[in-house]
Amino acid sequence: MIRVAHFSDLHYGGKTLAEADRCFGAGIDRAIELGVDAAVISGDATDHALDLHAPAARRLAEQVRRLADHCPVLLLQGTFSHEPPGALSLMSLLGGRFAVHVADRIQQVALTDDRRWSASSSWRFETLPNGCMALFTCVPAVNKAVVTATMGAVEAPQAVGDRLSALLRGFASINDAARAAGVATVGASHGTVFGCLSEHGVPMAGFDHEFTTGALFAAHAQAFLLGHIHRHQGWRQDGQHGSQAIAYAGSIGRFHHGEEGDKGFLMWTVEPCAVAYRLEPTPARRTIDITFEGRPDLKRIEEVVAEQEICGASVRVRWTVADEDRGTVDRAAIEALLSGAADVRLEGRIVPVARQRAAGVSRLSSLADKVRAWCRVADVSPTPMLSCLNTIEAVEPEAIAERVLRSEVGECTASAPEPCVVVPLAIGH
């Protein structure tokens, strides 16, 4: 039996440092407390090609070194936009009590009984290394750009899936031999499983699907530790190869608003024919979203503050208003109501006002006909407007103003509060 702490998607970067370090640090503390035998970081340890001189890079190295002082660490290559090839290689030089092995190619790695890593010279072992206590199958992020250049954009997604399925089946024989020898078998990969859900609860779709659960189970590893998707989720099956499980640990912290589910790392217990895991939570930040279809309602914001504990939470307020109403949103008042939050994001969506013209209105000779044409387009009754138009044509402006001021306007004013000024101007637009 081997106990493995499975971390994933740490995303150490300038903007994410506080969240990543707080959660990863707490996860390491818990892993040490649990006495894990090994740790796996299944990709995206860094965020958007992190510079080595950045404070986040130094802090990540310090935390990985702290983990390596307790147990051997296996670090997988993640998405290339986050971790360019070679970016993780320095992690293997940290010099902890135990080694950090960086898996930046498809290979197998044996954890020996003296707690060292022994890597295969090719994509897999032909025979089990001496003293092997656990066999790790590593399938890091696939560079789909290379596949696309070779196969073409249309065929690339299918090609990646087909090649990975065949590859995973190829690991079955050596994993079967390990199981027969009483050795725990573990897979680790960074990619998308068909049918998984994003951190926002939306099924993943498009060209990013790389493998199916069936393809992963076909490798005959008892456990498959996944990275890339930020939502914790898993799949199980029981069969002739014992119990098998596949699971995403999810991101170590909550890096975006709207992320669903708990955050943490997975604690795996892997035996030659059995497997179990559980989520160990990390102190991820709380997020609160307040959304309005129109202008923000300050009273509703007050209600949210009264209903929910906003102290220490990250609050996002979203609204949608017409372009002409953008100046009516009191941002200062909103920020004042949410002053107890850890941070506040105000996101206003401005909708341009669409002004509709009546086709052919310019060719009509009379103003009355133009009013009728405009009313058809606007889907309003022309009667009140025509009544106002008759008043404009028949009554002197001074008399109309006097009647309005004296509140003696008849049907025209009652039907259209702004009769004699707005209508003619509206037609011109």
Secondary structure in CASP SS format (residue, H / E / C, confidence):
PFRMAT SS
TARGET T0000
AUTHOR 0000-0000-0000
METHOD secondary structure of the structure
MODEL  1
M C 1.00
I E 1.00
R E 1.00
V E 1.00
A E 1.00
H E 1.00
F E 1.00
S C 1.00
D C 1.00
L C 1.00
H C 1.00
Y E 1.00
G C 1.00
G C 1.00
K C 1.00
T C 1.00
L H 1.00
A H 1.00
E H 1.00
A H 1.00
D H 1.00
R H 1.00
C H 1.00
F H 1.00
G H 1.00
A H 1.00
G H 1.00
I H 1.00
D H 1.00
R H 1.00
A H 1.00
I H 1.00
E H 1.00
L H 1.00
G C 1.00
V C 1.00
D C 1.00
A E 1.00
A E 1.00
V E 1.00
I E 1.00
S C 1.00
G C 1.00
D C 1.00
A C 1.00
T E 1.00
D C 1.00
H C 1.00
A C 1.00
L C 1.00
D C 1.00
L C 1.00
H C 1.00
A C 1.00
P H 1.00
A H 1.00
A H 1.00
R H 1.00
R H 1.00
L H 1.00
A H 1.00
E H 1.00
Q H 1.00
V H 1.00
R H 1.00
R H 1.00
L H 1.00
A H 1.00
D C 1.00
H C 1.00
C C 1.00
P C 1.00
V E 1.00
L E 1.00
L E 1.00
L E 1.00
Q C 1.00
G C 1.00
T C 1.00
F C 1.00
S C 1.00
H C 1.00
E C 1.00
P C 1.00
P C 1.00
G C 1.00
A C 1.00
L C 1.00
S H 1.00
L H 1.00
M H 1.00
S H 1.00
L H 1.00
L C 1.00
G C 1.00
G C 1.00
R C 1.00
F C 1.00
A C 1.00
V E 1.00
H E 1.00
V E 1.00
A E 1.00
D C 1.00
R C 1.00
I C 1.00
Q E 1.00
Q E 1.00
V E 1.00
A E 1.00
L E 1.00
T E 1.00
D C 1.00
D C 1.00
R C 1.00
R C 1.00
W E 1.00
S E 1.00
A E 1.00
S C 1.00
S C 1.00
S C 1.00
W C 1.00
R C 1.00
F C 1.00
E C 1.00
T C 1.00
L C 1.00
P C 1.00
N C 1.00
G C 1.00
C E 1.00
M E 1.00
A E 1.00
L E 1.00
F E 1.00
T E 1.00
C E 1.00
V E 1.00
P C 1.00
A C 1.00
V C 1.00
N C 1.00
K H 1.00
A H 1.00
V H 1.00
V H 1.00
T H 1.00
A H 1.00
T H 1.00
M H 1.00
G C 1.00
A C 1.00
V C 1.00
E C 1.00
A H 1.00
P H 1.00
Q H 1.00
A H 1.00
V H 1.00
G H 1.00
D H 1.00
R H 1.00
L H 1.00
S H 1.00
A H 1.00
L H 1.00
L H 1.00
R H 1.00
G H 1.00
F C 1.00
A H 1.00
S H 1.00
I H 1.00
N H 1.00
D H 1.00
A H 1.00
A H 1.00
R H 1.00
A H 1.00
A C 1.00
G C 1.00
V C 1.00
A E 1.00
T E 1.00
V E 1.00
G E 1.00
A E 1.00
S E 1.00
H E 1.00
G C 1.00
T C 1.00
V E 1.00
F C 1.00
G C 1.00
C C 1.00
L E 1.00
S C 1.00
E C 1.00
H C 1.00
G C 1.00
V C 1.00
P E 1.00
M C 1.00
A C 1.00
G C 1.00
F C 1.00
D C 1.00
H C 1.00
E C 1.00
F E 1.00
T C 1.00
T H 1.00
G H 1.00
A H 1.00
L H 1.00
F H 1.00
A C 1.00
A C 1.00
H C 1.00
A C 1.00
Q C 1.00
A E 1.00
F E 1.00
L E 1.00
L E 1.00
G E 1.00
H C 1.00
I C 1.00
H C 1.00
R C 1.00
H C 1.00
Q E 1.00
G E 1.00
W E 1.00
R E 1.00
Q E 1.00
D E 1.00
G E 1.00
Q C 1.00
H C 1.00
G E 1.00
S E 1.00
Q E 1.00
A E 1.00
I E 1.00
A E 1.00
Y E 1.00
A C 1.00
G C 1.00
S C 1.00
I C 1.00
G C 1.00
R C 1.00
F C 1.00
H C 1.00
H C 1.00
G C 1.00
E C 1.00
E C 1.00
G C 1.00
D C 1.00
K C 1.00
G E 1.00
F E 1.00
L E 1.00
M E 1.00
W E 1.00
T E 1.00
V E 1.00
E C 1.00
P C 1.00
C C 1.00
A C 1.00
V E 1.00
A E 1.00
Y E 1.00
R E 1.00
L E 1.00
E E 1.00
P E 1.00
T C 1.00
P C 1.00
A C 1.00
R C 1.00
R C 1.00
T E 1.00
I E 1.00
D E 1.00
I E 1.00
T E 1.00
F C 1.00
E C 1.00
G C 1.00
R C 1.00
P C 1.00
D C 1.00
L H 1.00
K H 1.00
R H 1.00
I H 1.00
E H 1.00
E H 1.00
V H 1.00
V H 1.00
A H 1.00
E H 1.00
Q C 1.00
E C 1.00
I C 1.00
C E 1.00
G C 1.00
A C 1.00
S E 1.00
V E 1.00
R E 1.00
V E 1.00
R E 1.00
W E 1.00
T E 1.00
V E 1.00
A E 1.00
D H 1.00
E H 1.00
D H 1.00
R H 1.00
G H 1.00
T H 1.00
V C 1.00
D C 1.00
R H 1.00
A H 1.00
A H 1.00
I H 1.00
E H 1.00
A H 1.00
L H 1.00
L C 1.00
S C 1.00
G C 1.00
A E 1.00
A C 1.00
D E 1.00
V E 1.00
R E 1.00
L E 1.00
E E 1.00
G E 1.00
R E 1.00
I E 1.00
V E 1.00
P C 1.00
V C 1.00
A C 1.00
R C 1.00
Q C 1.00
R C 1.00
A C 1.00
A C 1.00
G C 1.00
V H 1.00
S H 1.00
R H 1.00
L C 1.00
S C 1.00
S C 1.00
L H 1.00
A H 1.00
D H 1.00
K H 1.00
V H 1.00
R H 1.00
A H 1.00
W H 1.00
C H 1.00
R H 1.00
V H 1.00
A H 1.00
D C 1.00
V C 1.00
S C 1.00
P C 1.00
T H 1.00
P H 1.00
M H 1.00
L H 1.00
S H 1.00
C H 1.00
L H 1.00
N H 1.00
T H 1.00
I H 1.00
E H 1.00
A H 1.00
V C 1.00
E C 1.00
P H 1.00
E H 1.00
A H 1.00
I H 1.00
A H 1.00
E H 1.00
R H 1.00
V H 1.00
L H 1.00
R C 1.00
S C 1.00
E C 1.00
V C 1.00
G C 1.00
E H 1.00
C H 1.00
T H 1.00
A H 1.00
S H 1.00
A C 1.00
P C 1.00
E C 1.00
P H 1.00
C H 1.00
V H 1.00
V H 1.00
V H 1.00
P H 1.00
L H 1.00
A H 1.00
I H 1.00
G C 1.00
H C 1.00
END
